[in-house]
Amino acid sequence: MSKHTIHLTVNGIDRTVEVESNKTLLWVLRYNLALTGPKAACERGDCGLCTILMDDNPVKSCLILAVEADGHKITTIEGIAKDGVLSPVQRKFVEHGALQCGFCTPAAVLAAEALLKRNPSPTREEVVEAIEGVLCRCTGYRQIVDAILDAARMKT
């Protein structure tokens, strides 16, 4: 398998990684960079638990080859809190009990962060649409949607 050197900005830090051409961005984040926020669940793009932000857009990292991410800005859940202070979205997830088992939480938080960045005052329907690609089996989504709407009120 051929190897490639890629350059990424991950959570604000410039990184250079040598990768095999068949490795996904999810693989590189978890196993080369030890970032375990993106979950390796279905690895087919069905569950959305590997969602990260690439250039501020939510993407399923299991569907992107690492070489395709060369030169891009990557944000994982590990890059959301600043100086140990949770973001408004993260705080509202805690307050609303929108994290239950926590397995989907990183992906849902990142989808919410991206939504609120491009639309600071979303409707309930827009929030539901923004997180529809993230599978959650614990909360039933009500708490997640309520947390995102509450976070939006904090940002406006």
N, C-alpha and C positions, 0 to 999 in steps of 0.2 A: 504494500500500500504506500502510495507516495505521501510525503510529508510536506506541509506548508507552514510558513511562519505568518501568523496573523497578528494584527495590532487592534486592540479594542480599548475603549475607555469604559471601565467597569466600575460603577458606583463612584465615578469621579477620579479614578486612578487609571493611568495609562498602563496597559498590560500588553506584553508580547508573549505569544504562546505558539509552540510548535504543535501542529495537529495533523493527524492523518486525514486524508481527503473525505473519508466516509463518516467522520465523527460529527455528531450534531452539536449545536450550540449548548443544548442541555447537558450533554456529556462533558463538554469543556468547562462549563460553569461549575458543575458538581464535582467532577473528578480531577480536573487540572487546577481549578481555582478554589476548591473546597467551599463553594457557596451552596448550601443545602436548602435555601429557600425555594428555588424552583424544584418541584417534586417530579421524580421519575415514576409516573404511575402507568398510564396506558401506553405511552410512547408512540401513539398513533394520531395524536391531535384531537381525540374525542373528548377527553375530560377537562382540558384546559388548566390542569394543575401545574404545568410547567411554564405558565404565562410569566413573561418578563416584559420590560419596556425596551424597545429598540428605537432609539431616536424619539423617545417619548410616546411611542405607539405600542399598545399591547400586542404581543405576538406569542405564539406557542413555540417555545424554544426547541421542542422535540421535532419540529417540522423544518427547522432551519439548519442547514449544514454550517458548521463553524466557519468554513472558508467564506460563506456568503455574508457573515457578520464582520468581516475584515473592514476596519476603518469606521465602524459604527459605535455609537454611544449606547451602552447597555446599563440598565438599572434593574437590580433585583431587590427583593424585600430588604436585604441587608443594607441597602443604600437609601432607604426612605427616612428613617429617624436621623436627626442631626444632633450630634454631640450628646447622644443619649436621650434626647427629647423626642417622644413620639410625634408623628405628624397628626394633624386634626383627624384624618381618616382613621389612623391607627387608634387614637384615643376613643373615637366614637365606636369603633368595633368593640373595644373593651367595654365601654359603658352600656352598649346595647346587647351584650352577650352574643355578638355576631361571629364568635370564633370557635365555639364548642370544641370539637376535637383538634382544630387548628390546621388540619391537612390542606384545606382549600384556602385558608386565610391569606397566605402570601399572594396568591394569584388574584383573589378578589380585591385585596387592598390595591394591588398594582393596577387592575382594571379601573378601580374607582379613582385612583390618583390621575390616571390618563384622562378619564372622563371629565373630572373637575378642572383639569388644566385647560381643556378645550371648551368646556361649557360649565362655568362656575355656578349656574342656577338650573340644573337639570330637572325635568319633570320625573315623576315616579316611573313613567313608561320608558324614559330615556335611561334611567338607572337600570331598570330591568334589562333593557336591550344591551347595555354596556357589560353586564355581568353574565349574560346568558351563556357564554362559552365556558363558564367555570362551574364544574359539577360540585355541588355540596349535598351531602347526605344527612347532615345533622340539623341545620337550622331551619330548613324549609324556606330560606331566602328572605323571609319577612324582616328578620333582625338585620340582615346584611343591607337590604334596601333602606330600612329606616336609619341605619348608621350612616350610610352615604348621604342621604338627604339631610341629616343633622349636620354632618361635616360641611356640606355645601352651605348651609345657613351660617356656619362659623366663618367661612371664607368670604361671604358677601358683605 
